[in-house]
């Protein structure tokens, strides 16, 4: 049986793709929400890749998500998550 999170993850991935170039136009509150969703998405893909050995997205797409996280955290270091 397919994991229902897979469809959700792919839809969210499309959402994050729209943020790659436009996130700086959002309010700090909106950016913080994106940041939390982005972290959750990265954790999900880490689990699929490292624990299940069933990646859902290509490495290059994961790298883009992670770079987006790093970019946001570089602008808002007070929101960095050490984990």
C-alpha positions in Angstrom: 0.0 0.0 0.0 1.4 3.4 -1.0 2.3 5.8 1.8 -0.3 8.7 1.6 2.5 11.0 2.7 4.2 10.4 -0.7 1.5 12.3 -2.6 1.5 15.0 0.1 5.3 15.2 -0.1 5.3 15.7 -3.9 2.6 18.4 -3.6 4.7 20.1 -0.9 7.8 19.8 -3.0 6.1 21.8 -5.8 5.2 24.4 -3.2 8.8 24.7 -2.1 9.9 25.0 -5.6 7.9 28.2 -5.9 9.8 29.5 -2.8 13.3 29.1 -4.2 13.4 32.5 -5.7 10.5 34.3 -4.0 10.8 33.5 -0.3 12.4 36.9 0.5 9.2 38.6 -0.5 7.3 36.9 2.3 6.7 38.4 5.7 8.9 37.1 8.6 5.9 35.2 10.0 5.3 33.5 6.6 9.0 32.7 6.3 9.0 31.1 9.7 6.1 28.9 8.7 7.9 27.9 5.5 11.0 27.2 7.5 9.1 24.8 9.8 7.5 23.0 6.9 10.8 22.8 5.1 12.4 21.2 8.1 9.6 18.7 8.4 10.0 17.9 4.7 13.7 17.4 4.9 13.3 15.1 8.0 10.8 13.0 6.0 13.2 12.6 3.1 16.1 11.9 5.4 14.1 9.0 6.9 13.1 7.6 3.5 16.7 7.8 2.3 18.7 6.7 5.3 16.3 4.4 7.2 14.0 3.0 4.6 16.5 3.2 1.6 13.5 4.3 -0.5 14.2 7.9 -1.6 11.2 9.6 -3.0 13.0 12.5 -4.7 16.3 12.8 -6.6 19.4 13.8 -4.6 19.6 17.1 -6.6 16.1 18.1 -5.4 16.9 17.2 -1.8 20.0 19.4 -2.2 17.9 22.3 -3.4 15.6 21.9 -0.4 18.6 21.8 2.0 20.2 24.9 0.3 16.9 26.7 0.7 16.9 25.9 4.4 20.5 27.1 4.7 19.7 30.3 2.9 16.8 31.1 5.1 18.7 30.3 8.2 21.6 32.5 7.1 19.2 35.5 6.9 17.3 34.5 10.1 20.0 32.9 12.3 17.8 33.3 15.4 15.6 30.6 13.8 18.3 28.0 13.3 17.7 24.5 14.6 20.9 22.7 15.7 19.4 19.3 14.9 
